[in-house]
C-alpha cells in the first residue's frame, strides 16, 4: 500500500471514531508518515497574510497532517494536532500552520526576529535541490515573528542566515495559526518547469518537555535528517531567478578618545562628525547563478562580540561572522581545516561573490579588496597577530554531492598584500557515506607563503624561529610551503556512536584566508558514546562518552595526551545535567607536566516561560602558561547565565564568566567578565537594547544602548552609541576612555 494512502486512511478512521471515544477507548494504531508526498495545487484566488484562513486562495490547498512526536518520545502520536496547508501562485509559496493547543499554555514572546527559538514555533525545513546538502529553515512563533536558519549537512544550523518572507500569527480559541508567504525570488532552486522539493514541517512545543513534532518520521538511527524528508510536488511555472536586490545605506557618526591614555585627567579629544555611503547589489539569474557585490560597505557591528576569557591562552580566539554579505553560500566555504575565515576580510573597500548551483554541483567565488588585513601566524605553542595593511583576496570553492549524503570538493584561496607578501592555499576534501550510519571524511590542503619584508610588524617575536630553526618568525621576506590534513571515520546511530580523527599541520603550514592558530602538530583522537532513551519516566535520555587523544610534533615529541569521561542526563522539565572528568599530560616550553586532573559539572533548565538559566564549573589542575616559569596550578572556571522574561516584550540576559588560577598558593590571575543584555520590544519592528559588560581582567566597562527599527532583515534604522571606561591607578579611578555615537539607515529595494 502507498504509505501516504495508508496514513490518510488511518487519519480518516481516527476522525470517524472520535465522537464515539467515550464508548470505546480503543484507538487505531498510530502509523507515522515515512517519506510522504504532498501534491500542491495553484491557489484559485488571492491570499492575504493576516492570520485569516477564509481567503479563497486556500480552498484547494494541499494538507500535511498526521504529525509525529519525534522528541522526547520516539515517533509516537503527539498529544496535540498540527496541520499545514500549502499552495502557491506565480510569486509566492503560501503556508498556513494550524497548531491546536490550550491557548493558556502557549509560549509566545514579542521580540526581535531570530529570538523566538525558546517559544512555541512552527515552520518548514525545505531542501529545494533535493540532494540533502543544505536546507532552508523558516519558522514563526504564534505572533508571526520570524526565525530563519540555514541547515547544512554535517555542519549543523547557521543562525546568522536571513531571508525575506512574510508571516502573521494570531491566537485562536483552540490554539494558534500562522500564515506565511515565501517569495520565490527569495529562494534558490533548479531552473525547470516542474519542481520536486524535499521538506518536512516542524513544530516546537515547549511545555513540561520540549516537544518536537514533525510531518515525517525521523529515525534516531539515521544521522541524515534531510534524507528522511517528504516530497513536495506540483509546483509549476515558477522561476527563482530574475530578482535584482539593491541595498543602499548611509551611516553617520562621531567618536572621541582620551587625549593621552597615560594621563586621563587631560580629558577627551572629540572627533568630527563623519558620514559615508555604501551600496550592495545582488542579482539571481535563472541559470542558478547568484551575483552579489558591495562597494564601500559599512561592516561595523552594532552589537559587540561577547567577551572571552583569554588570560591563560596563548592562541588567538575566533568570533562568529555576522555580516550579511558573507551569509549566502557560507556553508560552501566551511571545512574541517579552516581554509576560509571571512572575518579576515576585515575592512573591504569592495567585494564580489558569485555562486553557481547546477544540479548537485555548486561553484562559489569570493573576491575582496581590503584596507586593513589582519595577519595570523601559527606556531607550535602560540599564535601571533599583526596588521598587514591593504590586500586583495580571491577564494574559489567547488563541491559536488552524490549518493544520499556524500560529497567531494576543492578549494583555492589567495591573498596578496600591497606591501609585499602573499599566502596561497589549495586542497581537496570530501565525505563518503557507508550505508546508513558510517562515514569517512577527509581533507588535504597545501600552502605557499611569501612573507612581507618588514620585521617591525613582528618585533615582539624577537629572534624566535620555527620548523626546527629553518625559518625566522620575523617577517624578513622568507618563502616556504606546508600542508595540513584531516581524516575521520565516524558512526552516528541511535545508541552507539564513535569518531576517530587524525589531524596534521606541518610547521610551515599557514592559511592566510582561514583561521589556523597552531601548526607543527599531529593529533589523533577517539570518542565513543552510548545513548539511552526513555519515552516515559523521570529520565528522558542518558548520554555517556569516552574521549582519548594524543598530540605530537613533527619532531616526534609527544606534546600532550589525555582522556575525558562524561555522563549527561536529560530530565523532564527541560532540565539537563552533565558531569566530566579529565586527566592529561602536556609538554609545554620543554617542561613535562604530568597527571593534571579536572572535574566539571553543568546544569541547565528551561522549566518556565518566564525564567531559564544554566551554570557550569570546572576545577582542577592546569598549566599557568603566561608566567615567567610555567607551572601547574589549581584552576577554577565558573560560567552562569539566565534569561528572564518578566513580560512578553521584555528580555533580560545576565551572564558571568569567572576564571582563577593559583600556583603554590600564589594567585596567577583571577577575574570575571559580567555581561547583561536587556531588550524592550515595542512592536514587531521597534526595540531598544542595552548591553553592559564589565571585564574584571582589564578593569574595563562598556555601555552600549541601541534603538532599532527593523522592517525586514535588510531594511532597518539604527541609532546608538558605545561608551568605554577603564579603572586607572591612583586618584583617577574610573574614567571614560572612548565614546561613539552613530546612526545608520539601509533599505532593501527588490525588483
Residue pairs with C-beta under 8 A, 6 or more apart in sequence:
3 33
3 34
3 35
3 36
4 33
4 36
4 37
6 31
7 31
7 32
7 33
7 36
7 66
8 65
8 66
10 28
10 29
10 30
10 31
10 66
11 65
11 66
13 28
14 27
14 28
17 24
17 27
17 28
21 27
30 76
30 77
31 66
32 66
32 68
32 75
32 216
32 217
33 66
33 68
33 215
33 216
33 217
33 230
34 216
34 217
35 216
35 228
35 229
35 230
35 231
36 64
36 215
36 216
36 230
36 231
37 230
37 231
37 232
37 233
38 62
38 64
38 86
38 230
38 231
38 232
38 233
39 62
39 233
39 234
40 62
40 86
40 87
40 88
40 232
40 233
40 234
40 235
41 60
41 61
41 62
41 87
41 234
42 60
42 87
42 88
42 89
42 236
43 57
43 58
43 60
43 61
43 87
43 88
43 89
43 94
44 56
44 57
44 59
44 60
45 55
45 56
45 57
45 59
46 55
46 56
46 57
47 55
47 57
47 58
47 87
47 89
47 94
47 179
47 181
48 55
49 166
49 167
49 168
49 179
49 180
49 181
50 168
50 179
51 144
51 168
51 169
51 170
51 177
51 178
51 179
52 179
53 85
53 96
53 98
53 177
53 179
57 87
57 89
57 94
58 85
58 87
58 94
58 96
60 87
61 85
61 86
61 87
61 94
61 96
62 85
62 86
62 87
62 234
63 83
63 84
63 85
63 86
64 83
64 84
64 85
64 86
64 201
64 215
64 230
65 82
65 83
66 215
67 78
67 81
67 82
67 201
67 203
67 213
67 214
67 215
68 75
68 76
68 77
68 78
68 213
68 214
68 215
68 216
68 217
68 218
69 75
69 76
69 77
69 78
69 79
69 211
69 212
69 213
70 212
70 213
70 214
70 217
70 218
71 210
71 211
71 212
72 209
72 210
72 211
72 533
72 535
72 540
72 541
72 570
73 211
73 535
74 220
74 533
74 535
75 217
75 218
75 219
76 535
78 211
78 213
79 211
80 99
80 100
80 101
80 175
80 205
80 213
81 100
82 97
82 98
82 99
82 100
82 122
82 201
82 203
82 213
83 98
84 95
84 96
84 97
84 98
84 122
84 124
84 201
84 215
85 94
85 95
85 96
85 98
86 93
86 94
86 95
86 232
87 94
88 94
88 235
88 238
90 237
90 238
91 183
91 184
91 185
92 181
92 182
92 183
92 184
93 181
93 182
93 184
93 187
93 235
94 179
94 180
94 181
94 182
95 124
95 179
95 180
95 181
95 182
96 177
96 178
96 179
96 180
97 122
97 123
97 140
97 177
97 178
97 179
97 180
97 201
97 203
98 175
98 177
99 120
99 122
99 142
99 175
99 176
99 177
99 178
99 203
99 205
100 174
100 175
101 120
101 174
101 175
101 176
101 205
102 175
103 171
103 172
103 173
103 174
103 175
103 176
105 207
106 120
106 142
106 171
106 175
106 176
107 118
107 119
107 120
107 206
107 609
108 119
108 120
108 141
108 142
108 143
108 171
108 176
108 648
109 115
109 116
109 118
109 119
109 141
109 143
109 145
109 645
109 648
109 649
109 651
109 681
110 143
110 145
110 648
110 649
110 681
110 683
110 684
111 145
111 649
111 651
111 679
111 681
111 687
112 145
112 679
112 681
112 687
112 708
112 710
113 145
113 146
113 147
113 148
113 710
113 713
114 146
114 147
114 148
114 159
114 162
115 147
115 651
116 139
116 140
116 141
116 145
116 146
116 147
117 139
117 147
117 204
118 206
118 606
118 612
118 643
119 141
119 142
119 204
119 206
120 141
120 142
120 176
120 203
120 204
120 205
120 206
121 139
121 140
121 141
121 147
121 203
121 204
122 139
122 140
122 178
122 201
122 202
122 203
122 204
123 137
123 138
123 139
123 140
123 147
123 180
123 201
123 202
124 136
124 137
124 138
124 180
124 199
124 200
124 201
124 202
125 135
125 136
125 137
125 151
125 199
125 200
125 201
125 202
125 226
125 229
126 135
126 136
126 137
126 138
126 187
126 197
126 198
126 199
127 133
127 134
127 135
127 136
127 197
127 198
127 199
127 226
127 229
128 136
128 187
128 188
128 189
128 190
128 195
128 197
129 188
129 189
129 190
129 357
129 359
129 360
130 196
130 197
130 198
131 360
131 401
132 153
132 198
132 224
132 226
132 227
132 401
132 404
132 405
133 152
133 153
133 331
133 360
133 362
133 399
133 401
133 407
134 150
134 151
134 152
134 153
134 331
135 150
135 151
135 198
135 199
135 226
136 148
136 150
136 151
136 163
136 187
137 148
137 149
137 150
137 151
137 157
137 202
138 146
138 148
138 163
138 165
138 180
138 182
139 146
139 147
139 148
139 149
139 202
140 146
140 147
140 167
140 169
140 178
140 180
141 147
141 169
141 178
142 169
142 170
142 171
142 176
142 178
143 169
143 170
143 684
144 167
144 168
144 169
144 170
144 178
144 179
144 684
145 167
145 169
145 684
146 165
146 167
148 161
148 162
148 163
148 165
149 157
149 158
149 159
149 161
150 157
150 158
150 161
150 327
150 330
150 331
151 157
151 158
151 225
151 226
152 158
152 331
152 334
153 224
153 226
153 405
153 407
153 431
154 405
154 431
154 439
154 441
155 331
155 334
158 327
158 330
158 331
160 320
160 321
160 322
160 327
160 330
161 327
161 330
162 324
162 327
162 713
162 714
163 182
163 186
163 713
164 183
164 185
164 186
164 712
164 713
164 714
164 748
164 750
165 180
165 181
165 182
165 183
165 186
166 180
166 181
167 178
167 179
167 180
167 181
168 178
168 179
169 176
169 177
169 178
169 179
170 176
170 177
184 238
184 239
184 240
185 240
185 242
185 243
185 284
185 750
186 243
187 240
188 240
188 284
188 288
188 290
188 357
189 195
189 197
189 240
190 288
190 359
191 239
191 240
191 241
191 286
191 287
191 288
193 236
193 237
194 233
194 234
194 235
194 236
195 232
195 233
195 235
195 236
195 238
196 231
196 232
196 233
197 231
197 232
197 233
197 235
198 226
198 229
198 230
198 231
198 232
199 229
199 230
199 231
199 232
200 214
200 215
200 216
200 218
200 228
200 229
200 230
201 214
201 215
202 212
202 213
202 214
202 215
203 212
203 213
203 214
204 210
204 211
204 212
204 213
205 211
205 212
205 213
206 574
206 606
206 609
208 572
208 573
208 574
209 540
209 572
209 573
209 574
210 574
210 606
215 230
216 228
216 229
216 230
217 228
218 225
218 228
219 228
219 494
220 493
220 494
220 533
221 436
221 437
221 493
221 494
222 228
222 436
222 437
223 436
223 437
223 492
223 493
224 404
224 405
224 433
224 436
226 405
227 404
227 405
239 286
240 284
240 286
240 288
241 284
241 285
241 286
241 287
241 288
242 284
242 285
242 286
243 283
243 284
243 750
243 751
244 281
244 282
244 283
244 750
244 751
245 281
245 282
245 283
245 714
245 748
245 749
245 750
246 279
246 280
246 281
246 748
246 749
246 750
246 751
247 279
247 280
247 281
247 714
247 746
247 747
247 748
247 749
248 277
248 278
248 279
248 746
248 747
248 749
249 277
249 278
249 279
249 280
249 298
249 744
249 745
249 746
249 747
250 275
250 276
250 277
250 278
250 744
250 745
250 746
251 275
251 276
251 278
251 298
251 300
251 742
251 743
251 744
251 745
252 273
252 274
252 275
252 276
252 742
252 743
252 744
253 273
253 274
253 275
253 740
253 741
253 742
253 743
254 270
254 271
254 272
254 273
254 274
254 740
254 741
254 742
255 271
255 738
255 739
255 740
255 741
256 268
256 269
256 270
256 271
256 738
256 739
256 740
257 268
257 269
257 271
257 737
257 738
257 739
258 264
258 266
258 267
258 268
258 269
258 735
258 737
258 738
259 266
259 267
259 268
259 269
260 266
261 737
264 726
264 728
264 732
264 735
264 737
265 732
265 735
268 736
268 739
276 296
276 298
277 296
278 294
278 295
278 296
278 297
278 298
279 294
279 295
279 296
280 292
280 293
280 294
280 295
280 297
280 325
281 292
281 293
281 294
282 290
282 291
282 292
282 293
283 290
283 291
283 292
284 290
285 291
287 356
287 358
288 356
288 357
288 358
289 354
289 355
289 356
290 328
290 329
290 353
290 354
290 355
290 356
291 352
291 353
291 354
292 325
292 328
292 352
292 353
292 354
293 350
293 351
293 352
293 353
294 325
294 348
294 350
294 351
294 352
295 349
295 350
296 349
296 350
297 325
297 348
297 351
298 744
299 323
299 325
299 346
299 347
299 348
300 742
301 322
301 323
302 706
302 708
302 718
302 720
302 744
303 689
303 691
303 704
303 706
304 691
304 693
304 702
304 704
304 722
305 319
305 320
306 655
306 675
306 693
307 657
307 673
307 675
307 693
307 695
308 317
308 657
308 673
309 637
309 657
309 659
309 671
309 673
309 697
310 317
311 626
311 659
311 669
311 671
311 697
312 622
312 624
312 625
312 626
312 635
312 659
312 661
312 668
312 669
313 625
314 381
314 382
314 383
314 625
314 626
315 382
315 383
315 517
315 518
316 376
316 383
316 385
316 515
316 517
318 341
318 343
318 515
319 343
321 327
321 330
321 341
321 342
321 343
323 342
324 713
324 714
325 351
325 353
326 342
326 345
326 353
328 353
328 355
329 353
329 355
329 362
329 364
330 342
332 355
332 362
332 364
332 397
332 399
333 339
333 340
333 342
333 364
333 366
333 395
333 397
333 411
334 340
335 409
335 411
335 429
335 443
336 429
336 441
336 443
336 486
336 488
337 427
337 429
337 443
337 445
337 484
337 485
337 486
337 503
337 511
337 514
337 516
338 511
338 514
338 515
338 516
339 411
339 413
339 425
339 427
339 445
339 511
339 513
339 514
340 366
340 395
340 397
340 411
340 413
340 513
340 514
341 511
341 513
341 514
341 515
342 366
344 373
344 374
344 376
344 393
344 415
344 512
344 513
344 514
344 515
345 351
345 368
345 370
345 373
345 393
346 370
346 371
346 372
346 373
346 374
347 370
347 371
347 372
348 368
348 369
348 370
348 371
349 369
349 370
349 371
350 368
350 369
351 366
351 367
351 368
351 369
352 365
352 366
352 367
352 368
353 364
353 365
353 366
353 367
354 363
354 364
354 365
355 362
355 363
355 364
355 365
356 362
356 363
356 364
360 400
360 401
360 402
361 398
361 399
361 400
361 401
362 397
362 398
362 399
362 400
363 396
363 397
363 398
364 395
364 396
364 397
364 398
365 394
365 395
365 396
365 397
366 393
366 394
366 395
367 392
367 393
367 394
367 395
368 392
368 393
369 390
369 391
369 392
370 390
370 391
370 392
370 393
371 390
372 387
372 389
372 390
373 387
373 388
373 389
373 390
373 391
373 393
373 415
373 417
374 385
374 386
374 387
374 388
375 385
375 386
375 387
375 388
375 457
375 512
376 383
376 384
376 385
376 512
376 515
376 516
376 517
377 383
377 384
377 385
377 386
377 458
377 461
377 473
377 510
378 505
378 509
378 510
378 516
378 517
378 518
378 519
379 464
379 466
379 473
379 518
379 519
379 520
380 466
380 507
380 518
380 519
380 520
380 521
380 553
380 559
381 518
381 588
381 589
383 517
383 518
384 458
384 460
384 461
384 473
386 457
386 458
386 475
387 457
388 417
388 419
388 421
388 452
388 457
389 417
389 418
389 419
390 417
390 418
390 419
391 415
391 416
391 417
391 418
392 415
392 416
393 413
393 414
393 415
393 416
393 513
394 413
394 414
394 415
395 411
395 412
395 413
395 414
395 513
396 411
396 412
396 413
397 409
397 410
397 411
397 412
398 409
398 410
398 411
399 407
399 408
399 409
400 407
400 408
400 409
401 407
402 408
403 433
404 433
405 431
405 433
405 439
406 430
406 431
406 432
406 433
406 439
407 430
407 431
408 428
408 429
408 430
409 428
409 429
409 430
410 426
410 427
410 428
410 429
411 425
411 426
411 427
411 428
411 429
411 445
412 424
412 425
412 426
413 423
413 424
413 425
413 426
413 511
413 512
413 513
413 514
414 422
414 423
414 424
414 425
414 513
415 422
415 423
415 424
415 512
415 513
416 422
417 452
419 452
419 454
420 450
420 452
420 453
420 454
420 477
421 450
421 451
421 452
421 453
421 475
422 449
422 450
422 512
423 447
423 448
423 449
423 450
423 510
423 511
423 512
423 513
424 447
424 448
424 449
425 445
425 446
425 447
425 448
425 511
425 512
425 513
425 514
426 445
426 446
427 443
427 444
427 445
427 446
428 443
428 444
428 445
429 441
429 442
429 443
429 444
429 486
430 441
430 442
430 443
431 439
431 440
431 441
432 439
432 440
432 441
433 439
434 440
437 491
437 492
437 493
438 489
438 490
438 491
439 489
439 490
439 492
440 487
440 488
440 489
440 490
441 486
441 487
441 488
441 489
441 490
442 485
442 486
442 487
442 488
443 484
443 485
443 486
444 483
444 484
444 485
444 486
445 483
445 484
445 485
445 509
445 511
446 481
446 482
446 483
447 481
447 482
447 483
447 484
447 508
447 509
447 510
447 511
448 479
448 480
448 481
449 479
449 480
449 481
449 482
449 508
449 510
449 512
450 477
450 478
450 479
451 475
451 476
451 477
451 478
451 479
452 475
452 477
453 475
453 476
453 477
454 475
455 474
455 475
455 476
457 475
458 473
458 474
458 475
459 474
461 473
461 474
462 473
462 474
463 472
463 474
464 472
464 473
464 474
465 471
465 472
465 473
466 473
466 507
466 508
466 520
467 480
467 507
467 508
467 520
468 507
468 555
471 478
471 480
471 508
472 478
480 508
481 508
482 505
482 506
482 507
482 508
482 509
482 510
482 519
483 504
483 506
483 509
484 503
484 504
484 505
484 506
484 509
484 511
484 516
484 519
485 502
485 503
485 504
486 501
486 502
486 503
486 504
487 501
487 502
488 499
488 500
488 501
488 502
489 499
489 500
490 497
490 498
490 499
490 500
491 497
491 498
491 499
494 531
494 533
495 530
495 531
495 532
496 528
496 529
496 530
497 527
497 528
497 529
497 530
497 531
498 526
498 527
498 528
498 529
499 525
499 526
499 527
500 524
500 525
500 526
501 523
501 524
501 525
501 526
502 522
502 523
502 524
503 521
503 522
503 523
503 524
504 521
504 522
504 523
505 516
505 518
505 519
505 520
505 521
505 522
506 519
506 520
506 554
507 519
507 520
507 553
507 554
508 519
509 516
509 519
510 516
510 519
520 553
520 554
521 551
521 552
521 553
521 554
521 559
522 551
522 552
522 553
522 554
523 549
523 550
523 551
524 549
524 550
525 547
525 548
525 549
525 550
526 547
526 548
526 549
527 545
527 546
527 547
527 548
528 545
528 546
529 543
529 544
529 545
529 546
530 543
530 544
530 545
531 541
531 542
531 543
531 544
532 541
532 542
532 543
533 540
533 541
534 540
534 541
538 571
538 572
539 569
539 570
539 571
540 570
540 571
540 572
541 568
541 569
541 570
542 567
542 568
542 569
542 570
543 566
543 567
543 568
543 570
544 566
544 567
544 568
545 564
545 565
545 566
545 567
546 563
546 564
546 565
546 566
547 563
547 564
547 565
547 566
548 562
548 563
548 564
549 560
549 561
549 562
549 563
550 558
550 560
550 561
551 558
551 559
551 560
551 561
552 558
552 559
553 559
557 587
558 587
559 586
559 587
560 584
560 585
560 586
560 587
561 584
561 585
562 582
562 583
562 584
562 585
563 582
563 583
563 584
564 580
564 581
564 582
565 580
565 581
565 582
566 578
566 579
566 580
566 581
567 578
567 579
568 576
568 577
568 578
568 579
569 576
569 577
569 578
570 576
571 577
573 605
573 607
574 605
574 606
574 607
574 612
575 603
575 604
575 605
575 606
575 607
576 602
576 603
576 604
576 605
577 601
577 602
577 603
577 604
578 600
578 601
578 602
579 599
579 600
579 601
580 599
580 600
580 601
580 618
581 597
581 598
581 599
581 600
582 597
582 598
582 599
582 600
582 620
583 595
583 596
583 597
583 598
584 596
585 592
585 593
585 594
585 595
585 596
586 592
586 593
586 596
586 623
587 593
588 623
588 625
588 630
589 630
591 630
593 623
593 630
593 632
595 621
596 620
596 621
596 622
596 623
596 632
597 620
597 621
598 618
598 619
598 620
598 621
598 622
598 635
599 618
599 619
599 620
600 616
600 617
600 618
600 619
601 616
601 617
602 614
602 615
602 616
602 617
603 614
603 615
603 616
604 612
604 613
604 614
604 615
605 612
605 613
605 614
606 612
609 645
610 644
610 645
610 646
611 642
611 643
611 644
611 645
612 642
612 643
613 640
613 641
613 642
613 643
614 640
614 641
614 642
615 638
615 639
615 640
615 641
616 638
616 639
616 640
617 636
617 637
617 638
617 639
618 635
618 636
618 637
619 634
619 635
619 636
619 637
620 634
620 635
621 632
621 633
621 634
621 635
622 632
622 633
622 635
622 661
623 630
623 631
623 632
623 633
624 630
624 631
624 632
624 633
624 661
624 663
624 668
627 663
627 668
631 663
631 664
632 663
633 661
633 662
633 663
633 664
633 668
634 661
634 662
635 659
635 660
635 661
636 658
636 659
636 660
636 661
637 657
637 658
637 659
638 656
638 657
638 658
638 659
639 655
639 656
639 657
639 658
640 655
640 656
641 653
641 654
641 655
641 656
642 653
642 654
642 655
643 651
643 652
643 653
644 651
644 652
644 653
644 654
645 651
645 652
646 652
649 680
649 681
649 682
650 678
650 679
650 680
650 681
651 677
651 678
651 679
651 681
652 676
652 677
652 678
652 679
653 676
653 677
653 678
654 674
654 675
654 676
655 674
655 675
655 676
656 672
656 673
656 674
656 675
657 672
657 673
658 671
658 672
659 669
659 670
659 671
659 672
660 667
660 669
660 670
660 671
661 667
661 668
661 669
661 670
662 668
669 697
671 695
671 696
671 697
672 696
673 693
673 694
673 695
673 696
673 697
674 693
674 694
674 696
675 691
675 692
675 693
675 694
676 691
676 692
676 693
677 689
677 690
677 691
678 689
678 690
678 691
679 687
679 688
679 689
679 690
680 687
680 688
680 689
681 687
682 688
685 709
685 710
685 711
686 707
686 708
686 709
686 710
687 707
687 708
687 710
688 705
688 706
688 707
688 708
689 705
689 706
689 707
689 708
690 703
690 704
690 705
690 706
691 702
691 703
691 704
691 706
692 701
692 702
692 703
692 704
693 701
693 702
694 700
694 701
695 701
698 726
699 726
699 727
700 724
700 725
700 726
700 727
700 737
701 724
701 725
701 726
701 734
702 722
702 723
702 724
702 725
703 722
703 723
703 725
704 720
704 721
704 722
704 723
705 720
705 721
706 718
706 719
706 720
707 718
707 719
707 720
708 716
708 717
708 718
708 719
709 716
709 717
710 716
712 748
714 746
714 748
715 746
715 747
715 748
716 744
716 745
716 746
717 743
717 744
717 745
718 742
718 743
718 744
718 745
719 742
719 743
720 741
720 742
720 743
721 739
721 740
721 741
721 742
722 738
722 739
722 740
723 736
723 738
723 739
723 740
724 736
724 737
724 738
724 739
725 734
725 735
725 736
725 737
726 734
726 735
726 737
727 733
727 734
728 734
728 735
